[in-house]
Amino acid sequence: MLIAMMMLGLGFQGPIEVEMKGVLQTVKDGPSTRAVLKINDDETLVLASRRKDLEEELKNASGATVVIEGHRAKALLPPGVDLIVEDYRILDVGDGQVPRLGQLAVFDAPEGQRLLFVDETGRADLLPESWNKRMMNEVGARLWILGRRDGRTFVPVRFRILRARAERGSE
Protein backbone atom coordinates (compact mmCIF):
# COMPACT_ATOMS: atom_id res chain seq x y z
CA MET A 1 0.00 0.00 0.00
CA LEU A 2 2.85 2.34 0.80
CA ILE A 3 4.30 1.75 -2.66
CA ALA A 4 0.94 2.50 -4.27
CA MET A 5 0.67 5.75 -2.32
CA MET A 6 4.22 6.69 -3.27
CA MET A 7 3.48 6.01 -6.93
CA LEU A 8 0.39 8.20 -6.77
CA GLY A 9 2.40 10.92 -5.10
CA LEU A 10 5.00 10.70 -7.87
CA GLY A 11 2.34 11.02 -10.53
CA PHE A 12 2.48 7.40 -11.74
CA GLN A 13 -0.31 6.72 -14.15
CA GLY A 14 -1.53 3.22 -14.97
CA PRO A 15 -2.80 2.09 -18.35
CA ILE A 16 -5.47 4.27 -19.92
CA GLU A 17 -8.02 2.17 -21.82
CA VAL A 18 -8.76 3.70 -25.22
CA GLU A 19 -10.80 3.01 -28.32
CA MET A 20 -9.54 4.84 -31.40
CA LYS A 21 -10.70 4.93 -35.01
CA GLY A 22 -8.39 5.41 -37.97
CA VAL A 23 -6.79 3.86 -41.03
CA LEU A 24 -4.15 1.17 -40.60
CA GLN A 25 -0.90 1.70 -42.45
CA THR A 26 2.38 -0.18 -42.59
CA VAL A 27 5.61 1.79 -42.34
CA LYS A 28 9.23 0.77 -42.69
CA ASP A 29 11.16 0.75 -39.42
CA GLY A 30 14.75 -0.17 -40.25
CA PRO A 31 14.83 -3.75 -41.52
CA SER A 32 11.29 -4.47 -40.32
CA THR A 33 7.84 -2.93 -40.65
CA ARG A 34 5.40 -1.55 -38.10
CA ALA A 35 1.68 -0.97 -38.06
CA VAL A 36 0.50 2.58 -37.44
CA LEU A 37 -2.96 4.04 -37.02
CA LYS A 38 -3.57 7.25 -38.92
CA ILE A 39 -6.18 9.13 -36.88
CA ASN A 40 -6.18 12.25 -39.06
CA ASP A 41 -3.72 14.32 -41.11
CA ASP A 42 -1.95 15.47 -37.94
CA GLU A 43 -1.95 12.36 -35.75
CA THR A 44 -0.46 8.92 -36.36
CA LEU A 45 0.06 6.37 -33.59
CA VAL A 46 2.69 3.61 -33.65
CA LEU A 47 1.04 0.32 -32.65
CA ALA A 48 2.33 -2.76 -30.86
CA SER A 49 0.76 -5.77 -29.17
CA ARG A 50 1.80 -8.41 -26.69
CA ARG A 51 0.53 -10.94 -29.26
CA LYS A 52 2.73 -11.37 -32.35
CA ASP A 53 -0.21 -12.82 -34.31
CA LEU A 54 -2.19 -9.63 -33.67
CA GLU A 55 0.74 -7.46 -34.81
CA GLU A 56 0.90 -9.52 -38.02
CA GLU A 57 -2.84 -8.98 -38.60
CA LEU A 58 -2.57 -5.23 -38.06
CA LYS A 59 0.20 -4.97 -40.66
CA ASN A 60 -1.69 -7.14 -43.14
CA ALA A 61 -4.90 -5.12 -42.70
CA SER A 62 -3.11 -2.01 -44.00
CA GLY A 63 -5.55 0.34 -45.75
CA ALA A 64 -8.57 -0.73 -43.71
CA THR A 65 -10.50 1.66 -41.50
CA VAL A 66 -10.57 0.13 -38.04
CA VAL A 67 -11.43 0.70 -34.39
CA ILE A 68 -8.52 -0.20 -32.14
CA GLU A 69 -9.00 -1.17 -28.50
CA GLY A 70 -5.93 -0.89 -26.32
CA HIS A 71 -4.17 1.14 -23.71
CA ARG A 72 -1.77 4.03 -23.41
CA ALA A 73 0.49 4.87 -20.50
CA LYS A 74 3.82 6.44 -21.39
CA ALA A 75 5.58 4.80 -18.44
CA LEU A 76 4.47 1.32 -19.57
CA LEU A 77 4.98 1.62 -23.34
CA PRO A 78 8.06 0.32 -25.14
CA PRO A 79 10.19 3.06 -26.75
CA GLY A 80 8.67 4.39 -29.97
CA VAL A 81 5.22 2.87 -29.31
CA ASP A 82 2.12 5.01 -28.76
CA LEU A 83 -0.55 2.35 -28.20
CA ILE A 84 -0.64 -1.29 -27.06
CA VAL A 85 -3.38 -3.04 -29.05
CA GLU A 86 -5.59 -5.62 -27.36
CA ASP A 87 -8.16 -6.03 -30.16
CA TYR A 88 -9.48 -4.38 -33.32
CA ARG A 89 -12.52 -4.32 -35.61
CA ILE A 90 -12.47 -3.68 -39.35
CA LEU A 91 -15.11 -1.11 -40.27
CA ASP A 92 -14.33 -0.63 -43.95
CA VAL A 93 -11.89 -1.99 -46.55
CA GLY A 94 -12.67 0.69 -49.13
CA ASP A 95 -15.77 2.14 -50.73
CA GLY A 96 -17.71 1.62 -47.51
CA GLN A 97 -17.47 -2.17 -47.82
CA VAL A 98 -17.51 -4.09 -44.54
CA PRO A 99 -15.91 -7.53 -44.88
CA ARG A 100 -16.59 -10.74 -43.03
CA LEU A 101 -13.69 -12.00 -40.91
CA GLY A 102 -12.94 -15.64 -40.38
CA GLN A 103 -10.81 -18.63 -41.32
CA LEU A 104 -10.34 -21.02 -44.20
CA ALA A 105 -11.33 -24.58 -43.36
CA VAL A 106 -11.58 -27.82 -45.31
CA PHE A 107 -14.27 -30.46 -45.28
CA ASP A 108 -14.73 -33.81 -46.97
CA ALA A 109 -17.57 -33.55 -49.46
CA PRO A 110 -18.85 -36.53 -51.48
CA GLU A 111 -16.99 -35.11 -54.51
CA GLY A 112 -13.72 -34.63 -52.55
CA GLN A 113 -12.21 -32.04 -50.27
CA ARG A 114 -13.68 -28.54 -50.45
CA LEU A 115 -12.75 -25.26 -48.87
CA LEU A 116 -15.05 -23.38 -46.53
CA PHE A 117 -14.95 -19.87 -45.17
CA VAL A 118 -16.01 -19.94 -41.50
CA ASP A 119 -16.75 -16.45 -40.19
CA GLU A 120 -16.53 -15.18 -36.62
CA THR A 121 -20.19 -15.98 -35.99
CA GLY A 122 -19.60 -19.63 -36.92
CA ARG A 123 -21.36 -19.44 -40.29
CA ALA A 124 -19.63 -21.69 -42.83
CA ASP A 125 -19.88 -21.04 -46.56
CA LEU A 126 -18.70 -23.35 -49.33
CA LEU A 127 -16.10 -21.65 -51.57
CA PRO A 128 -15.84 -22.26 -55.33
CA GLU A 129 -13.95 -25.37 -56.44
CA SER A 130 -11.46 -23.09 -58.21
CA TRP A 131 -10.24 -21.99 -54.77
CA ASN A 132 -9.09 -25.53 -53.90
CA LYS A 133 -6.07 -25.41 -56.16
CA ARG A 134 -4.71 -22.03 -55.12
CA MET A 135 -5.82 -21.84 -51.46
CA MET A 136 -5.73 -25.39 -50.04
CA ASN A 137 -2.28 -24.67 -48.53
CA GLU A 138 -3.82 -21.74 -46.62
CA VAL A 139 -6.29 -23.80 -44.55
CA GLY A 140 -6.33 -22.26 -41.07
CA ALA A 141 -5.41 -18.77 -42.30
CA ARG A 142 -7.39 -15.83 -40.92
CA LEU A 143 -8.73 -13.44 -43.55
CA TRP A 144 -11.27 -10.82 -44.42
CA ILE A 145 -13.49 -11.51 -47.39
CA LEU A 146 -16.07 -9.76 -49.56
CA GLY A 147 -18.26 -11.69 -51.95
CA ARG A 148 -21.67 -12.81 -53.08
CA ARG A 149 -23.78 -15.93 -52.87
CA ASP A 150 -24.24 -18.02 -56.00
CA GLY A 151 -26.51 -20.95 -55.19
CA ARG A 152 -24.73 -23.13 -52.62
CA THR A 153 -21.44 -21.30 -53.01
CA PHE A 154 -20.01 -18.06 -51.63
CA VAL A 155 -18.01 -16.42 -54.43
CA PRO A 156 -15.22 -14.15 -53.11
CA VAL A 157 -14.79 -10.85 -54.92
CA ARG A 158 -12.00 -9.49 -52.69
CA PHE A 159 -10.08 -10.95 -49.78
CA ARG A 160 -6.90 -10.48 -47.82
CA ILE A 161 -5.03 -12.93 -45.62
CA LEU A 162 -4.52 -11.29 -42.24
CA ARG A 163 -2.64 -14.12 -40.54
CA ALA A 164 -1.03 -17.07 -42.26
CA ARG A 165 -2.00 -20.53 -41.15
CA ALA A 166 -0.06 -21.90 -38.21
CA GLU A 167 2.74 -24.24 -39.20
CA ARG A 168 2.29 -27.79 -38.00
CA GLY A 169 4.14 -28.37 -34.76
CA SER A 170 4.09 -24.67 -33.78
CA GLU A 171 0.52 -24.65 -32.50
C-alpha positions in Angstrom: 0.0 0.0 0.0 2.8 2.3 0.8 4.3 1.7 -2.7 0.9 2.5 -4.3 0.7 5.7 -2.3 4.2 6.7 -3.3 3.5 6.0 -6.9 0.4 8.2 -6.8 2.4 10.9 -5.1 5.0 10.7 -7.9 2.3 11.0 -10.5 2.5 7.4 -11.7 -0.3 6.7 -14.2 -1.5 3.2 -15.0 -2.8 2.1 -18.4 -5.5 4.3 -19.9 -8.0 2.2 -21.8 -8.8 3.7 -25.2 -10.8 3.0 -28.3 -9.5 4.8 -31.4 -10.7 4.9 -35.0 -8.4 5.4 -38.0 -6.8 3.9 -41.0 -4.2 1.2 -40.6 -0.9 1.7 -42.5 2.4 -0.2 -42.6 5.6 1.8 -42.3 9.2 0.8 -42.7 11.2 0.8 -39.4 14.8 -0.2 -40.2 14.8 -3.8 -41.5 11.3 -4.5 -40.3 7.8 -2.9 -40.7 5.4 -1.5 -38.1 1.7 -1.0 -38.1 0.5 2.6 -37.4 -3.0 4.0 -37.0 -3.6 7.3 -38.9 -6.2 9.1 -36.9 -6.2 12.2 -39.1 -3.7 14.3 -41.1 -2.0 15.5 -37.9 -2.0 12.4 -35.8 -0.5 8.9 -36.4 0.1 6.4 -33.6 2.7 3.6 -33.6 1.0 0.3 -32.6 2.3 -2.8 -30.9 0.8 -5.8 -29.2 1.8 -8.4 -26.7 0.5 -10.9 -29.3 2.7 -11.4 -32.3 -0.2 -12.8 -34.3 -2.2 -9.6 -33.7 0.7 -7.5 -34.8 0.9 -9.5 -38.0 -2.8 -9.0 -38.6 -2.6 -5.2 -38.1 0.2 -5.0 -40.7 -1.7 -7.1 -43.1 -4.9 -5.1 -42.7 -3.1 -2.0 -44.0 -5.5 0.3 -45.8 -8.6 -0.7 -43.7 -10.5 1.7 -41.5 -10.6 0.1 -38.0 -11.4 0.7 -34.4 -8.5 -0.2 -32.1 -9.0 -1.2 -28.5 -5.9 -0.9 -26.3 -4.2 1.1 -23.7 -1.8 4.0 -23.4 0.5 4.9 -20.5 3.8 6.4 -21.4 5.6 4.8 -18.4 4.5 1.3 -19.6 5.0 1.6 -23.3 8.1 0.3 -25.1 10.2 3.1 -26.7 8.7 4.4 -30.0 5.2 2.9 -29.3 2.1 5.0 -28.8 -0.6 2.4 -28.2 -0.6 -1.3 -27.1 -3.4 -3.0 -29.0 -5.6 -5.6 -27.4 -8.2 -6.0 -30.2 -9.5 -4.4 -33.3 -12.5 -4.3 -35.6 -12.5 -3.7 -39.3 -15.1 -1.1 -40.3 -14.3 -0.6 -43.9 -11.9 -2.0 -46.6 -12.7 0.7 -49.1 -15.8 2.1 -50.7 -17.7 1.6 -47.5 -17.5 -2.2 -47.8 -17.5 -4.1 -44.5 -15.9 -7.5 -44.9 -16.6 -10.7 -43.0 -13.7 -12.0 -40.9 -12.9 -15.6 -40.4 -10.8 -18.6 -41.3 -10.3 -21.0 -44.2 -11.3 -24.6 -43.4 -11.6 -27.8 -45.3 -14.3 -30.5 -45.3 -14.7 -33.8 -47.0 -17.6 -33.6 -49.5 -18.8 -36.5 -51.5 -17.0 -35.1 -54.5 -13.7 -34.6 -52.5 -12.2 -32.0 -50.3 -13.7 -28.5 -50.5 -12.7 -25.3 -48.9 -15.1 -23.4 -46.5 -15.0 -19.9 -45.2 -16.0 -19.9 -41.5 -16.8 -16.5 -40.2 -16.5 -15.2 -36.6 -20.2 -16.0 -36.0 -19.6 -19.6 -36.9 -21.4 -19.4 -40.3 -19.6 -21.7 -42.8 -19.9 -21.0 -46.6 -18.7 -23.3 -49.3 -16.1 -21.7 -51.6 -15.8 -22.3 -55.3 -13.9 -25.4 -56.4 -11.5 -23.1 -58.2 -10.2 -22.0 -54.8 -9.1 -25.5 -53.9 -6.1 -25.4 -56.2 -4.7 -22.0 -55.1 -5.8 -21.8 -51.5 -5.7 -25.4 -50.0 -2.3 -24.7 -48.5 -3.8 -21.7 -46.6 -6.3 -23.8 -44.5 -6.3 -22.3 -41.1 -5.4 -18.8 -42.3 -7.4 -15.8 -40.9 -8.7 -13.4 -43.5 -11.3 -10.8 -44.4 -13.5 -11.5 -47.4 -16.1 -9.8 -49.6 -18.3 -11.7 -51.9 -21.7 -12.8 -53.1 -23.8 -15.9 -52.9 -24.2 -18.0 -56.0 -26.5 -20.9 -55.2 -24.7 -23.1 -52.6 -21.4 -21.3 -53.0 -20.0 -18.1 -51.6 -18.0 -16.4 -54.4 -15.2 -14.2 -53.1 -14.8 -10.9 -54.9 -12.0 -9.5 -52.7 -10.1 -11.0 -49.8 -6.9 -10.5 -47.8 -5.0 -12.9 -45.6 -4.5 -11.3 -42.2 -2.6 -14.1 -40.5 -1.0 -17.1 -42.3 -2.0 -20.5 -41.2 -0.1 -21.9 -38.2 2.7 -24.2 -39.2 2.3 -27.8 -38.0 4.1 -28.4 -34.8 4.1 -24.7 -33.8 0.5 -24.6 -32.5 
